[in-house]
Amino acid sequence: MPLFFSYMSGMMMKAFLLTVILAALAAAGVSQPLPQFKLTGSFGEQQMVIENAVAGTRVLINAPVTGFGKEDRVLLVLYALPNGNTIEQTFGRKLKENDDWHYDIQHIGAQTRFLRRMITDRTVVVACLENELKSWPAWSANTPDHKEIVKKMVDEITSLFAPWNPELVLNGHSGGGRFIFNYLDAHEQIPGSIVRIAFLDSNYGWEDDRYGPKIVSWLRSGRNRYLCTLAYNDSVVVYNGKLLVSPEGGTWYRSRKMNDYLSASFRLKRYERDSLIWYSSRDRRIVFIFKPNPEGKILHTQQVEYNGFVHSMLSGTRLEQRGYRYFGMRAYQDLISDTVTLPIRRLNIPPRDHSSVTGSEFMKRINDLSREEREKEIYREVASGNIPGFLRETVTLRAVFHDLNDIPHMLEYEVMPDYLAIGSDDDYCRIPMSPGTAQRLADLFGASLLTAKLSDHIWSVAEVKPEPFFYRPVGNENEKAAKFFEHNEQIERQLADAGWRPGQLVAGIKKDVIISSHIADRPDRVVIYGWHRPDGSPIQPVYSGHIWWYVDYSHGIRFMNAQVLVDGSPVKVSDLLKDPVLFRIVTDEENPLRLSFYPENMIL
């Protein structure tokens, strides 16, 4: 697929403006972004993208910059996307000429901003949930462990806001209702943290016996439980000469069944207003809104566009129908962004278990192991998330690099501030490993190894650059875990003398295991480079003389995010390295790389 990029000058201006915004926020005493979040530069927001390639899911979390003090509380909205829509289209933007119409039918971004104006006792955070099939029903049918994955997704997102005791909302449009039902299927009882469930024309999967008792029990469990269901008469819609849905397949039918079921446990009063039929409990915590459809129109997206998301969040509260009308004109028009820009998705590293071994404990454990067993233990610990917290906070670097045709491009990429280590923030050890182990971990985390060009750039902008410290070879002592630990202790002394703080970008302490054309040319070798001297010259030129399983104390693994931005457009590093022109942005080699990763057979 061809890559299309905007002009460099625009991106340079964006980077400059972002720097100015950050400085202004700091000067005004405004909170900095939450860990692993990125400022958007508009509407005072910060964002994070979580991508799980194995599960085929992607999440955009959008939050305000403020509202995360000690006394604040978070209202976390989990919004499952409709069939056929991407996160970018669902979040919405002002339409431009030749734009895809999907960008103008949901506007969850603008409606969320409207909600933040209205809801002042909670910090409103929205997570937009997408899957690779762009259909939660199709994804669920093709994913045997879909219930477990959905539960894990919700738990992972919720954990990011644990200090603010988040209350959760399950919300979704169209096929997004399947995500909600998957979550209900994953629990015997609906968790108490759920305070609102909203079906925006999305309850196709409703089954009385399967979900009814759970919903009734949940609604009775507290006065802060709200249920909102929106539906239109889709049973009369004819599309391409056929009924759009079967008599029992649409949300008109399912919502009426759901309404009838709940009416047996709660008194629901019927009334008509604004061309809508309403059923509401006495305390208004339960509401069904039916839109008749005498003209047989497709009103599926309008139910969201016409303030449907806003209403699904405010129904039953004192804010209902204040400043907006459901199925009225857009109340959020002034809050629609000109663009929708997502940050590079974060590295997919599991959280560290507090019971995990420390760095010094781990080094003692592997001290007498064979090379094969040592590699297995390294992989197991790192893959489980047993790395220091400061390594998770990637550093964003920007630079202008030229392609093969000497055209400049703005490259934005994220790297770990230091070399991969095992342990806690208080007790860790930088850990050398074989390229096969490193590649497996990179694939697991959505990361990539560096090129020599990027290794040079990292050194040039690093905040701390200790002079390389090396040991003379004595037998095979340099290949043993004891030497790894000894070298780590030496590095720690040098960093302490330099006034280094964990999280600062550091370079010059290890050789990088890199990706290079040498991998394809000599597939049985490891390629190393770097260990820069104070004058910037590398002690180690690009070298592939060691057999692939060779490891010594000087080798380091620094991961970068496998996704980068080139002139503001996301692209995989592996795709850049294969591109016949753009490969020069990230490498100084003469030709595109045939292999941008170490082969699977490099596993001990």
N, C-alpha and C positions, 0 to 999 in steps of 0.2 A: 504494500500500500504506500503510495507516495506521501511524503511529508510536506506540509505547507506551514510556513512560518511568517510572522509579521515582521515589520521593520525593527531593527535593533534599537533605534533611537527611542522608540516608544517604550521598550522594556527598560532601557537605562533610566528613562524618566520615571517609570513606575518604581524601580528600585530606589531611586533618589527620594521620591515622595514617601515611600514606605519608611525610609530612614528618618525623614523629617517627622513623620507621624509618631514613630516610636519615641523620638527625642521629646516631642511635645507632650506625649502621654506621661513620660517619666517626669518631666518638669512640673506637670499638673498634679502629680501624685496619683495618677490613675494606675490601676493594677496592670501588670504585665501579663502576657498570655499565660494560660495554664500550661503545665508541662505537655510538650509535644503538639500544642496548638500553634497556629499561625494567624497573625492578624490579616484581615482582608483588605484593610485600607478604606473601607466604607461602612457607614451605619454603626460604627463602634463594635464590630463583631470579630470573633476569632473562630477558626475552623480546624477540624482534623478529619482526615480520610483514613478509614481502616479498610483494608482489602485482604480477603482470605482467598487466595487462588485455589487452594484445595477444595474449599467448600463452594467456591464460585459466588461469593458474596462481596458486596461493597457498601460502605456506610459513610455518609457525610454527617458530621456532628457540627452544628452551628450554634454558637453561644455568644452572648454579649461579653464584652471585655470586663465590665463591672458586674457586681452582684455576687462576688465570691468571698465576702468577708466572713468573719467568725460567726456572726449572727444570722447570716443569710441562709435561705432554703432554696433548693432547686426543684423545679417542676420539669421533669424530663419526658418529652413527647417522642414516642417511637412511631414514626410515620412510615408505613409500608407502602411502597410505590405501586401505582396502577400498572396494569398490563401494557407493555409496549413503550413505557417511558423510561428515560434515563434520569439519574439524579439531577443532572444539569437542567434538563427540560422541566422536571418537576419543581425545582427550586425557582426557576423562571427568570426572565429578563425582558426588557423592552424589545419588541420585535423590530428587526431591521429588514431592509429589502432582501428578498430571497431567503429569509430565515425559515427554519422549520416551524410550523404552526404549533408544535407541541410545547414550545417555550412560553406560550401565552395562554395556557388552559388551566394551570394549577396555581402558580405563584405562591407556593408554600413559603418561600423566602419572605415575600412582602406581607403575607398574612401573619407570619410569625412576628414580624416587626410591629404590625398592628397590635397583636396580642401583648407584646412587651409594653406598649403604651398603656394598655388597659390593666394588665395584671401587675400590680406593684408590690404584692406581698410575697412573691416568689420570683426566682430567676428562671426565666423560660429558656429551656434548651431544647432544640429539635434535632432528632437523628433520622435522616432519610435512608431507608433500607432498600437496597437493590440487589438483584441476583443476575447472573450471567445470561439467563434465558429471558430476562425482562418479564417474567410472569411467575408469581409465587405459586399458583396452582401447578404449573408445568414443572417448576423447580422441585416442588415437594414430591411430585409423582416420580421424578427421576433421582431423588436423593433418599435412599433408604433410612438414614439416620437424621432426617430433617427435623424431628422434634428436639433431639439433643442439640443440634446445631443452632436452632432458633433460640433455645434456652440459653446456650452458651453466649450467643451474640448479645442478648439482652443483659446477661450478667456482666459481660465484659464492659459494655457501654456504661452500665450503672456504676460499676466499680470506679470509673474515672471521677465520679462526683460523690463518692462515699462520704467525704468530710462534710457535705451539705445535706445529708439525710434525704436523698431524692425521693420525691413522689413520682410515680410513673403513670403515663397515659399510653394505652394501646390504641392506635389510630391507623386508619388506612383506607385507601380508595380502590375500587374495582377489585382486581385480584389480590390486592394488599390485605383483604380480609382473611385470606388463607393463612397469612403470616400470623394474624391474631389467633386464629383457631389452632394453628400449630403450637403456639405458646400455651394456650389453654390445655391442649392435649398433653403437654409436657408436665402438667401439674395435676395432682389429685384435687387440690383446692387452689383457687386463684390467690396468689400471694397478697398479703396485706398492703404491700407497697403500691399496688395498683389502685389508683383513685378514680380513674375514668377509662371507659372503653367506648370507642366511637367507630361506628361503621358508616362510612361515606359511600353509600350505594355499593357495599362490598360484602354483604353477609350471605353470599351465594351458598356457602358451606354450612349454614345453620341446620342443626338437627336437634329436635326437641329433647330426646332422651340423652343425647351425648353432651350437650352444652347447657341445656336448661337448668338442671339442678345446680351446676357450678355458678351460673350467673345469679340465680336466686339466692344462694347461700352467700355469695360475695356482696350482693346489694344489701342484704340484711346485716352484714357484719360491721357496718359503720355508717355514720351520717354523712361521711365525705366520699360516698361512692356514687358515681354518676354514669349513666348509660345514655348514649345518644345514637339514634339510628335514622339515617336519611335514605329515602328511596323514591323513585318515580315509577310511573306505570310503564314499564318496559314490555309488558305482555302484549301491547297493541302496536308495537313498532314493527313495520315491515321494511326490511333492508334487502335490496337486490331480489325483490320478488318473494322473499321468505320472511317468516316471523323471526325477529332478532333473537329471541330466546324461546325455549319450550314453555308450555303452560306452567310448569312447576320449577323452571330453572332460573328465573330471574329474581331480582331482589324485591320486586313488588310482591311476589308470592311468598318468598322467604320471610320478608319483614312482617307480613300479615300473620304468618304462622308464629313468628317470634312474639309478636304483639299478643296474639291469642294465648300463647303459653304463659307469658308473664302476667296477663290479666287474671289468671287463676290465683296468683299469689299477691298481686298488687292491684289496687283499684286505679284504673287508667281512664281518665275523662276525655271524651272526644269533643273537639270543637274545630271550626273552620275559620281561617284567617289568611288574608293575602294570597288567595288562590291555593292554599295549602290545607291539608287535613292533619290535625295535630292530635296525638294521644299523649297525655301527660299524667304522671302520678301527682298526688295532692301536693307533695313537697317539691315537685318538678325535677326530682333527681333522675327520673326515667322519662324519656321523651322519644316518640316516634313521629316523624314528619313525612307525610306522603304527598307527592306532587302528582295530581291527576294529569292526564296527557291526552285530551280529546283530539288533538291534531296528529297524534302518533309520531311526535318528534323524538329524536335521540337527544336526551337531556343528561346523559351520563356525566360529561365533564362539567356542564354548567352547575351541577350541584356542588362542586368544589369551587369553581371560579366565582360564583355569586355568593361569596363570603361563607361558603360551606365549612371550610376548615376552621374559620374563626368561630362560627356558631357551634361546631362540634366541641369546641373547647370551653365555651362560655355558657352553654345551655344549663338552665337550672340555677344559675348564680345571679347575684344582683347586677351583673354586667351584661346579662343576656339582652340582646337587641339594643344596646346602647352604642350609639355612634355607627351603627350598621343595621342592615336588615337582611335576614337570610332570604336568598333568591332575589335580592335587590341589587342595585348598582354596586360596583366594586368600591369598598370603603378604604382600600389600601393602595389606590392608584399612585399616590405620591411616594409610596415606599418601594416601588418596583425599581430594581437596580438596572443600570445601563448594561452591565455585563454580569456573567456568572463565572467566577474563576475559582477553581478548587486547588488547594495546595497539593504538593506531592504527598502521596499516601504514606503513612507512617510505616516504619519497620514493624513487622508482625512478630514481635518478641513476646513470649508469654511473661506474665508477672512472676517475680521471684517469690518462691515459697520461703517464709521466714524460718522454716525448719531446715533449709538447705545448708550444706556444709559451707564453711568459710573458705577463703582462698588458701590459707596456711594448712587447714585440715585436709583440703583436697590434695595439695602437693605432697603431704605426708602419705596419703592413701595411694598415690600413683608412683611413689618413689622407686619401688622395686618391681613394678609391673613390666611386662614385655612391651615392646613398641606397639604391637597389635592391641593388647588390652588397654594400654594407655590411651590410644586414639578412641577406643570405644567409650571409655570413661569420660573423656573430654567432650565427645559428641553428646553423651547422655546428659551431662550437667548443663552445657550451654543450651542445648535444645529445650531443656525444661525451664529455661529462663534464669538460671543461676549466674547472672552477671550483675555487676554493680549498677546502681540506678543512674549514675552520671553518664554511662555509656548509651543509655536510651535517649538522652537528650541530644539528638544530632545537631551538628553545626551547619548552617546554611551558608554556602559559598557561592559567589557570583564572579564571573570573569567573562571577558570578551575573547573568544577564540575564532580563528579563521578556518573555513572549510578548504577543500582541495582547490577550489577556484578563487581562493583568497578573499572570499566574502565573509565579513565579520558576523558573528552571532553571539547573543547573550546566553551564556550557559549558567543555569542555576542548579546546584546539586547539594545533597546533604551527606555528610560523613560523620562517623563516630568521632568524638573529640580525641580519642586515644585508641590504643590497640586493645583487641578483644581480651577480656580477663574473666576469670572465674571467681565468684565470691560476692561479698557484700561491699557496701560503700566503705565500711570500716576495716575490712580485711579481705583483700583480693590479690590475685596474682595474674599478671599478663601471661598468656599461655600460647606458646608456639604449637603448631599442629601441621599435619600433612595437608597438601592442597585438596585431596579428596574429602577430608573431613571439613575443611573450610568451605568447599563448594556445596556440600550437603547442607551445612548451616546457612549459607547464603541463600540457597533455594528455599529453605524453610522460612526464612525471615523476610523474603522479598528483597534481598540485598545483592550486591555485586562486589567482587574484588576490584581493586584499583587498576588503572593503567599507569605506566611510568610517568606520563604527562601529568596526570592528576596528582600523583605522588609529589612531583616537583611543585605543583601549584599549592598543594596543602602546606608543604614546608615553607613556601614563600610568604604565606599569610598566617602561619602558626604564631600564637602568642608566646609560646615557650619553646625554646630550641636547645636543649642540653647537648653538649658535645658527646658524640658516640663513645661508648665505653665497651671495649672488647677484651676477650681473654685469649691467650695463646692456646692453640690446640695441644692437649695432652691426652694421647690415646683417643678414646671416644667420649671423654668427660663432657665436652660441650653439647653432646646430644642427649644428656641425661636430665631428668626432672630436677635434680638437685642444682644443676647449673642454671636451669630456667628460673628457679626460685632465687638463687644468689644474684642473678642479673636483675631481677625485678626489684630486689632490695637496694641494689646499687642505683637503679633508676629513681626509686623513691627518694633516696638521699639527694640526688642531683635536683630533682624537682622541688624538694623542700628548700634547698639552697636558693633556687630561682624564684621562690615565692609562688609556686604554681598552686592553683586551686582545682579540685576535680571538676571537670566540665569545660575547662579552658582547652583550646585546641593546642595540642602538643605534637611535635615532630622531631626527628633526629635521633630517636631512641631505639629504633628497630629497622631492619630491612623489611620492605613490603613483599609479601607474596602477591604477584600481580598476574593479570591476564595480558596475553601478548600473542603475536603470530607464532611465537616459538611453541605454543601449545599444540598447534596443528602440525608444525614442522617436526617437533620432537615430543610426541604424545606420551612418552614414558618419563618425562622430566618435570621438575618443579621450576618455575621461573621466578626469580627474585630480583629486587632492585631497591636502591635507595641508601638509607642510613647516611643522611646528609651531614656533611661537616659544617662548621659555623660559617664558611664562605659560600655554602649552598651546593657545593660539588658532592656528588654521591660517592661514598666509599665503594659501593657495589654497583657497577654498571649492570644493564640488563643481562642476566646470566641464566643459562639453562643447562649447566654442567652437572648438577646433582640429580641422581635418580629420584623419581617422584616421591618416594617415601622418606627421603632424607629430611630431617628436621634438626635444627640446633637452636641454641638460646637466642641467637640474633634475629630469628625469623619472627615477624609479627603479622597479625591479621587485622587489617582495618577495613571494616565494611563501609560501603557507601550505599545509599538507596538505589535500587535497580531502576527506579524511575527518576528522570531528570526533566527539567524544563529547558527547552531551546526556543528562544524568542517567545517565551510565555506558553508554549505548547508542550504538553506532557509527551514523553517518548521514553521507551526503554533503552538503557545503555546498550544492550545487546543489539537492538535494531540500529542504533547509531553506528556501532562498530562495523556493521555489515553494509551500511549505505555507501555507495561508490563515491560520493562527494562529501557527505557530512561526517564521515568517520574521522576526519582530521580534527574535528572539534574536540574529541576526547583522547586522541592518540597522535603521536608524531611519527608513527610507522608509515611505510611507503604505500601500503595497500590495505584495503579493508580486511578485517579479521574473518577467517573462515570458521574459527572456533573462539567464542568469547567466554568459555567456561572450561573447567577441568572435567575430563570424561568420568563416567560413573565407575569405570574399572579401577580408578585410583582410590579404592577403599580397602584398608587393611582388614 
